């Protein structure tokens, strides 16, 4: 049975598992090293999603996230990759957060409102052995596969990718937002520019329990 969570930006938590040796060890180390049967599960409290949009010809980054992201997974498993590949998510676009209330409202109304997108849906489709991850993102009623880079070290997972919102037919939304924020998007060269490329970053630490 799937379980739902809400993602909040938080710090990371790391649980280690030592290797066995015949040399004397402290009581704490010995107890930890007896834990060889481990399971992993998604933990919303260790997860962070950050997007970076770019303005000006020279591409100055503006970071943001979303305050409401619902995540589902298939629950605990002994294979961390299996847990991650079961993740799906739904983002409420009106919860966009850039630490600037006025900017939040403009993005929600002029970008997501222009293309009529209340939610962004997606799921992790595959994590290959060569460090490539394929994520499906659905926005503006269009589904696209996004290939990015990932790392998975024990329970620690990170994913990065760059998308072009034009692939989701959101060019008109870029134009609407840039027109409304023309002065704020004008750089040293006197040109107003809002890029359609957006960087994505997602990190999480799975909950690890060992017997």
Phi and psi restraints in degrees (value plus and minus 20) as a CYANA .aco file:
   2 UNK   PHI    -100.2   -60.2
   2 UNK   PSI     131.3   171.3
   3 UNK   PHI    -142.7  -102.7
   3 UNK   PSI     126.2   166.2
   4 UNK   PHI    -126.5   -86.5
   4 UNK   PSI     127.4   167.4
   5 UNK   PHI    -160.2  -120.2
   5 UNK   PSI     147.5   187.5
   6 UNK   PHI    -136.8   -96.8
   6 UNK   PSI     107.8   147.8
   7 UNK   PHI    -100.4   -60.4
   7 UNK   PSI     113.8   153.8
   8 UNK   PHI    -145.7  -105.7
   8 UNK   PSI     125.1   165.1
   9 UNK   PHI     -92.7   -52.7
   9 UNK   PSI     103.5   143.5
  10 UNK   PHI    -165.4  -125.4
  10 UNK   PSI     156.8   196.8
  11 UNK   PHI     -99.8   -59.8
  11 UNK   PSI    -198.7  -158.7
  12 UNK   PHI    -122.9   -82.9
  12 UNK   PSI     131.6   171.6
  13 UNK   PHI    -146.7  -106.7
  13 UNK   PSI     108.7   148.7
  14 UNK   PHI    -140.6  -100.6
  14 UNK   PSI     108.7   148.7
  15 UNK   PHI    -135.1   -95.1
  15 UNK   PSI     103.3   143.3
  16 UNK   PHI    -121.3   -81.3
  16 UNK   PSI     140.0   180.0
  17 UNK   PHI    -153.8  -113.8
  17 UNK   PSI      93.6   133.6
  18 UNK   PHI     -98.2   -58.2
  18 UNK   PSI     156.7   196.7
  19 UNK   PHI    -127.5   -87.5
  19 UNK   PSI     135.3   175.3
  20 UNK   PHI    -105.5   -65.5
  20 UNK   PSI     130.9   170.9
  21 UNK   PHI    -176.0  -136.0
  21 UNK   PSI     137.4   177.4
  22 UNK   PHI    -103.5   -63.5
  22 UNK   PSI     -28.0    12.0
  23 UNK   PHI     -91.3   -51.3
  23 UNK   PSI     130.4   170.4
  24 UNK   PHI     -80.3   -40.3
  24 UNK   PSI     121.7   161.7
  25 UNK   PHI    -157.3  -117.3
  25 UNK   PSI     142.3   182.3
  26 UNK   PHI     -89.4   -49.4
  26 UNK   PSI     141.7   181.7
  27 UNK   PHI     -81.5   -41.5
  27 UNK   PSI     -57.5   -17.5
  28 UNK   PHI     -85.3   -45.3
  28 UNK   PSI     -66.9   -26.9
  29 UNK   PHI     -83.8   -43.8
  29 UNK   PSI     -63.1   -23.1
  30 UNK   PHI     -81.9   -41.9
  30 UNK   PSI     -61.2   -21.2
  31 UNK   PHI     -84.6   -44.6
  31 UNK   PSI     -60.1   -20.1
  32 UNK   PHI     -86.3   -46.3
  32 UNK   PSI     -58.4   -18.4
  33 UNK   PHI     -95.2   -55.2
  33 UNK   PSI     -31.3     8.7
  34 UNK   PHI    -101.1   -61.1
  34 UNK   PSI     -28.2    11.8
  35 UNK   PHI    -106.9   -66.9
  35 UNK   PSI      73.5   113.5
  36 UNK   PHI    -130.4   -90.4
  36 UNK   PSI     -33.8     6.2
  37 UNK   PHI    -125.0   -85.0
  37 UNK   PSI      79.5   119.5
  38 UNK   PHI    -135.9   -95.9
  38 UNK   PSI     128.9   168.9
  39 UNK   PHI    -145.3  -105.3
  39 UNK   PSI     134.3   174.3
  40 UNK   PHI    -143.5  -103.5
  40 UNK   PSI     127.9   167.9
  41 UNK   PHI    -168.6  -128.6
  41 UNK   PSI     132.1   172.1
  42 UNK   PHI     -88.2   -48.2
  42 UNK   PSI     120.1   160.1
  43 UNK   PHI    -152.0  -112.0
  43 UNK   PSI      90.4   130.4
  44 UNK   PHI     -83.4   -43.4
  44 UNK   PSI     -47.8    -7.8
  45 UNK   PHI     -92.7   -52.7
  45 UNK   PSI     -30.3     9.7
  46 UNK   PHI    -132.4   -92.4
  46 UNK   PSI      -3.2    36.8
  47 UNK   PHI    -129.2   -89.2
  47 UNK   PSI     126.0   166.0
  48 UNK   PHI    -165.2  -125.2
  48 UNK   PSI     108.6   148.6
  49 UNK   PHI    -135.7   -95.7
  49 UNK   PSI     108.0   148.0
  50 UNK   PHI    -151.8  -111.8
  50 UNK   PSI     111.7   151.7
  51 UNK   PHI    -133.4   -93.4
  51 UNK   PSI     130.3   170.3
  52 UNK   PHI    -148.4  -108.4
  52 UNK   PSI      95.2   135.2
  53 UNK   PHI    -116.8   -76.8
  53 UNK   PSI     147.1   187.1
  54 UNK   PHI    -153.6  -113.6
  54 UNK   PSI     113.9   153.9
  55 UNK   PHI    -142.5  -102.5
  55 UNK   PSI     148.2   188.2
  56 UNK   PHI      52.3    92.3
  56 UNK   PSI     134.5   174.5
  57 UNK   PHI     -79.1   -39.1
  57 UNK   PSI     -55.8   -15.8
  58 UNK   PHI    -101.8   -61.8
  58 UNK   PSI     -15.6    24.4
  59 UNK   PHI      41.6    81.6
  59 UNK   PSI      53.4    93.4
  60 UNK   PHI    -108.5   -68.5
  60 UNK   PSI     109.0   149.0
  61 UNK   PHI     -99.9   -59.9
  61 UNK   PSI     123.4   163.4
  62 UNK   PHI    -147.4  -107.4
  62 UNK   PSI      97.7   137.7
  63 UNK   PHI    -113.1   -73.1
  63 UNK   PSI     133.5   173.5
  64 UNK   PHI    -180.6  -140.6
  64 UNK   PSI     158.7   198.7
  65 UNK   PHI    -171.2  -131.2
  65 UNK   PSI    -183.5  -143.5
  66 UNK   PHI    -151.7  -111.7
  66 UNK   PSI     120.7   160.7
  67 UNK   PHI    -101.9   -61.9
  67 UNK   PSI     -40.6    -0.6
  68 UNK   PHI    -145.4  -105.4
  68 UNK   PSI      87.2   127.2
  69 UNK   PHI    -154.0  -114.0
  69 UNK   PSI      96.2   136.2
  70 UNK   PHI    -113.4   -73.4
  70 UNK   PSI     110.8   150.8
  71 UNK   PHI    -143.8  -103.8
  71 UNK   PSI     118.3   158.3
  72 UNK   PHI    -143.3  -103.3
  72 UNK   PSI     125.0   165.0
  73 UNK   PHI    -163.5  -123.5
  73 UNK   PSI     150.3   190.3
  74 UNK   PHI    -102.7   -62.7
  74 UNK   PSI     -16.7    23.3
  75 UNK   PHI      77.3   117.3
  75 UNK   PSI    -185.3  -145.3
  76 UNK   PHI     -92.7   -52.7
  76 UNK   PSI     128.2   168.2
  77 UNK   PHI    -174.0  -134.0
  77 UNK   PSI     140.5   180.5
  78 UNK   PHI     -98.5   -58.5
  78 UNK   PSI     -36.3     3.7
  79 UNK   PHI    -125.0   -85.0
  79 UNK   PSI      93.7   133.7
  80 UNK   PHI     -79.6   -39.6
  80 UNK   PSI     -60.2   -20.2
  81 UNK   PHI     -82.2   -42.2
  81 UNK   PSI     -58.6   -18.6
  82 UNK   PHI     -82.0   -42.0
  82 UNK   PSI     -60.4   -20.4
  83 UNK   PHI     -82.0   -42.0
  83 UNK   PSI     -66.8   -26.8
  84 UNK   PHI     -84.2   -44.2
  84 UNK   PSI     -59.7   -19.7
  85 UNK   PHI     -92.8   -52.8
  85 UNK   PSI     -25.7    14.3
  86 UNK   PHI    -117.5   -77.5
  86 UNK   PSI     -21.2    18.8
  87 UNK   PHI     -97.1   -57.1
  87 UNK   PSI     114.3   154.3
  88 UNK   PHI    -151.3  -111.3
  88 UNK   PSI     139.2   179.2
  89 UNK   PHI    -166.6  -126.6
  89 UNK   PSI     139.0   179.0
  90 UNK   PHI    -159.0  -119.0
  90 UNK   PSI     105.4   145.4
  91 UNK   PHI    -130.4   -90.4
  91 UNK   PSI     110.6   150.6
  92 UNK   PHI    -106.9   -66.9
  92 UNK   PSI      93.5   133.5
  93 UNK   PHI     -88.2   -48.2
  93 UNK   PSI     -45.6    -5.6
  94 UNK   PHI     -95.6   -55.6
  94 UNK   PSI     -20.0    20.0
  95 UNK   PHI    -118.0   -78.0
  95 UNK   PSI      -3.9    36.1
  96 UNK   PHI     -75.9   -35.9
  96 UNK   PSI     118.9   158.9
  97 UNK   PHI    -155.6  -115.6
  97 UNK   PSI      97.8   137.8
  98 UNK   PHI    -144.9  -104.9
  98 UNK   PSI      -7.0    33.0
  99 UNK   PHI      45.0    85.0
  99 UNK   PSI       3.2    43.2
 100 UNK   PHI    -166.3  -126.3
 100 UNK   PSI      87.6   127.6
 101 UNK   PHI     -80.8   -40.8
 101 UNK   PSI     -61.4   -21.4
 102 UNK   PHI     -84.1   -44.1
 102 UNK   PSI     -63.6   -23.6
 103 UNK   PHI     -86.0   -46.0
 103 UNK   PSI     -58.9   -18.9
 104 UNK   PHI     -75.9   -35.9
 104 UNK   PSI     -66.6   -26.6
 105 UNK   PHI     -83.5   -43.5
 105 UNK   PSI     -59.3   -19.3
 106 UNK   PHI     -87.2   -47.2
 106 UNK   PSI     -61.8   -21.8
 107 UNK   PHI     -84.6   -44.6
 107 UNK   PSI     -64.8   -24.8
 108 UNK   PHI     -82.1   -42.1
 108 UNK   PSI     -63.7   -23.7
 109 UNK   PHI    -101.3   -61.3
 109 UNK   PSI     -69.2   -29.2
 110 UNK   PHI    -106.2   -66.2
 110 UNK   PSI     -51.8   -11.8
 111 UNK   PHI    -110.0   -70.0
 111 UNK   PSI     -86.3   -46.3
 112 UNK   PHI     -89.7   -49.7
 112 UNK   PSI     -51.6   -11.6
 113 UNK   PHI     -87.6   -47.6
 113 UNK   PSI     -56.2   -16.2
 114 UNK   PHI     -82.3   -42.3
 114 UNK   PSI     -58.7   -18.7
 115 UNK   PHI    -116.7   -76.7
 115 UNK   PSI     -15.7    24.3
 116 UNK   PHI      42.0    82.0
 116 UNK   PSI      23.7    63.7
 117 UNK   PHI    -133.6   -93.6
 117 UNK   PSI      85.6   125.6
 118 UNK   PHI    -104.0   -64.0
 118 UNK   PSI     -47.0    -7.0
 119 UNK   PHI    -155.9  -115.9
 119 UNK   PSI     127.7   167.7
 120 UNK   PHI    -131.9   -91.9
 120 UNK   PSI     106.9   146.9
 121 UNK   PHI    -131.7   -91.7
 121 UNK   PSI     137.6   177.6
 122 UNK   PHI    -193.8  -153.8
 122 UNK   PSI     154.8   194.8
 123 UNK   PHI    -181.0  -141.0
 123 UNK   PSI     135.1   175.1
 124 UNK   PHI    -103.5   -63.5
 124 UNK   PSI      97.1   137.1
 125 UNK   PHI    -108.4   -68.4
 125 UNK   PSI     -60.4   -20.4
 126 UNK   PHI    -182.1  -142.1
 126 UNK   PSI     129.6   169.6
 127 UNK   PHI    -142.9  -102.9
 127 UNK   PSI      85.8   125.8
 128 UNK   PHI    -100.5   -60.5
 128 UNK   PSI     147.0   187.0
 129 UNK   PHI     -94.9   -54.9
 129 UNK   PSI     -32.2     7.8
 130 UNK   PHI    -116.0   -76.0
 130 UNK   PSI      -5.3    34.7
 131 UNK   PHI      64.2   104.2
 131 UNK   PSI      -9.4    30.6
 132 UNK   PHI    -120.9   -80.9
 132 UNK   PSI     114.3   154.3
 133 UNK   PHI    -137.1   -97.1
 133 UNK   PSI     120.2   160.2
 134 UNK   PHI    -132.2   -92.2
 134 UNK   PSI     100.0   140.0
 135 UNK   PHI    -137.1   -97.1
 135 UNK   PSI     111.1   151.1
 136 UNK   PHI    -111.6   -71.6
 136 UNK   PSI     108.9   148.9
 137 UNK   PHI    -142.4  -102.4
 137 UNK   PSI     110.0   150.0
 138 UNK   PHI    -134.4   -94.4
 138 UNK   PSI      99.0   139.0
 139 UNK   PHI    -166.7  -126.7
 139 UNK   PSI     124.8   164.8
 140 UNK   PHI      35.7    75.7
 140 UNK   PSI      15.0    55.0
 141 UNK   PHI      41.8    81.8
 141 UNK   PSI       4.4    44.4
 142 UNK   PHI    -143.4  -103.4
 142 UNK   PSI     109.8   149.8
 143 UNK   PHI    -121.9   -81.9
 143 UNK   PSI     110.2   150.2
 144 UNK   PHI    -156.6  -116.6
 144 UNK   PSI     121.3   161.3
 145 UNK   PHI    -105.7   -65.7
 145 UNK   PSI     112.5   152.5
 146 UNK   PHI    -135.4   -95.4
 146 UNK   PSI     105.2   145.2
 147 UNK   PHI    -123.0   -83.0
 147 UNK   PSI     106.2   146.2
 148 UNK   PHI    -156.4  -116.4
 148 UNK   PSI    -193.6  -153.6
 149 UNK   PHI    -120.2   -80.2
 149 UNK   PSI     122.9   162.9
 150 UNK   PHI    -159.4  -119.4
 150 UNK   PSI     136.9   176.9
 151 UNK   PHI    -148.8  -108.8
 151 UNK   PSI     124.9   164.9
 152 UNK   PHI    -158.8  -118.8
 152 UNK   PSI      85.5   125.5
 153 UNK   PHI    -137.1   -97.1
 153 UNK   PSI      84.5   124.5
 154 UNK   PHI      36.1    76.1
 154 UNK   PSI    -130.3   -90.3
 155 UNK   PHI    -116.4   -76.4
 155 UNK   PSI     -23.4    16.6
 156 UNK   PHI    -114.4   -74.4
 156 UNK   PSI     102.7   142.7
 157 UNK   PHI    -143.3  -103.3
 157 UNK   PSI     117.4   157.4
 158 UNK   PHI    -159.7  -119.7
 158 UNK   PSI     126.2   166.2
 159 UNK   PHI    -159.7  -119.7
 159 UNK   PSI     115.7   155.7
 160 UNK   PHI    -155.4  -115.4
 160 UNK   PSI     125.6   165.6
 161 UNK   PHI    -181.4  -141.4
 161 UNK   PSI     144.0   184.0
 162 UNK   PHI    -141.9  -101.9
 162 UNK   PSI     110.2   150.2
 163 UNK   PHI    -136.9   -96.9
 163 UNK   PSI     140.5   180.5
 164 UNK   PHI    -138.9   -98.9
 164 UNK   PSI      94.2   134.2
 165 UNK   PHI     -85.4   -45.4
 165 UNK   PSI     -34.1     5.9
 166 UNK   PHI     -82.0   -42.0
 166 UNK   PSI     -48.5    -8.5
 167 UNK   PHI     -83.2   -43.2
 167 UNK   PSI     -40.5    -0.5
 168 UNK   PHI    -125.7   -85.7
 168 UNK   PSI       1.9    41.9
 169 UNK   PHI      35.1    75.1
 169 UNK   PSI      25.1    65.1
 170 UNK   PHI    -128.4   -88.4
 170 UNK   PSI      -0.5    39.5
 171 UNK   PHI     -80.6   -40.6
 171 UNK   PSI     -57.6   -17.6
 172 UNK   PHI     -86.4   -46.4
 172 UNK   PSI     -52.2   -12.2
 173 UNK   PHI     -90.3   -50.3
 173 UNK   PSI     -57.3   -17.3
 174 UNK   PHI     -82.2   -42.2
 174 UNK   PSI     -64.5   -24.5
 175 UNK   PHI     -82.8   -42.8
 175 UNK   PSI     -63.8   -23.8
 176 UNK   PHI     -82.5   -42.5
 176 UNK   PSI     -63.3   -23.3
 177 UNK   PHI     -90.2   -50.2
 177 UNK   PSI     -60.0   -20.0
 178 UNK   PHI     -88.8   -48.8
 178 UNK   PSI     -55.2   -15.2
 179 UNK   PHI     -85.2   -45.2
 179 UNK   PSI     -62.7   -22.7
 180 UNK   PHI     -89.6   -49.6
 180 UNK   PSI     -47.0    -7.0
 181 UNK   PHI    -134.8   -94.8
 181 UNK   PSI      13.9    53.9
 182 UNK   PHI     -73.6   -33.6
 182 UNK   PSI     -69.2   -29.2
 183 UNK   PHI     -84.8   -44.8
 183 UNK   PSI     -60.1   -20.1
 184 UNK   PHI     -90.2   -50.2
 184 UNK   PSI     -41.4    -1.4
 185 UNK   PHI    -121.6   -81.6
 185 UNK   PSI      -9.8    30.2
 186 UNK   PHI    -113.9   -73.9
 186 UNK   PSI     102.5   142.5
 187 UNK   PHI    -113.1   -73.1
 187 UNK   PSI    -186.2  -146.2
 188 UNK   PHI     -84.1   -44.1
 188 UNK   PSI     -43.6    -3.6
 189 UNK   PHI    -104.7   -64.7
 189 UNK   PSI     -19.2    20.8
 190 UNK   PHI      61.5   101.5
 190 UNK   PSI     -14.4    25.6
 191 UNK   PHI    -122.7   -82.7
 191 UNK   PSI     119.0   159.0
 192 UNK   PHI    -112.8   -72.8
 192 UNK   PSI     105.1   145.1
 193 UNK   PHI    -165.1  -125.1
 193 UNK   PSI     108.8   148.8
 194 UNK   PHI    -144.6  -104.6
 194 UNK   PSI      97.1   137.1
 195 UNK   PHI     -96.4   -56.4
 195 UNK   PSI     128.7   168.7
 196 UNK   PHI    -106.6   -66.6
 196 UNK   PSI     -31.8     8.2
 197 UNK   PHI    -100.4   -60.4
 197 UNK   PSI     119.5   159.5
 198 UNK   PHI    -155.4  -115.4
 198 UNK   PSI     111.6   151.6
 199 UNK   PHI    -107.5   -67.5
 199 UNK   PSI     121.8   161.8
 200 UNK   PHI    -141.1  -101.1
 200 UNK   PSI     122.6   162.6
 201 UNK   PHI    -162.3  -122.3
 201 UNK   PSI     109.3   149.3
 202 UNK   PHI    -153.6  -113.6
 202 UNK   PSI     111.2   151.2
 203 UNK   PHI    -152.2  -112.2
 203 UNK   PSI     127.4   167.4
 204 UNK   PHI    -177.0  -137.0
 204 UNK   PSI     134.5   174.5
 205 UNK   PHI    -138.6   -98.6
 205 UNK   PSI      97.4   137.4
 206 UNK   PHI     -87.3   -47.3
 206 UNK   PSI     128.4   168.4
 207 UNK   PHI     -93.0   -53.0
 207 UNK   PSI     104.0   144.0
 208 UNK   PHI    -135.4   -95.4
 208 UNK   PSI     106.3   146.3
 209 UNK   PHI    -147.3  -107.3
 209 UNK   PSI     108.6   148.6
 210 UNK   PHI    -141.2  -101.2
 210 UNK   PSI     124.7   164.7
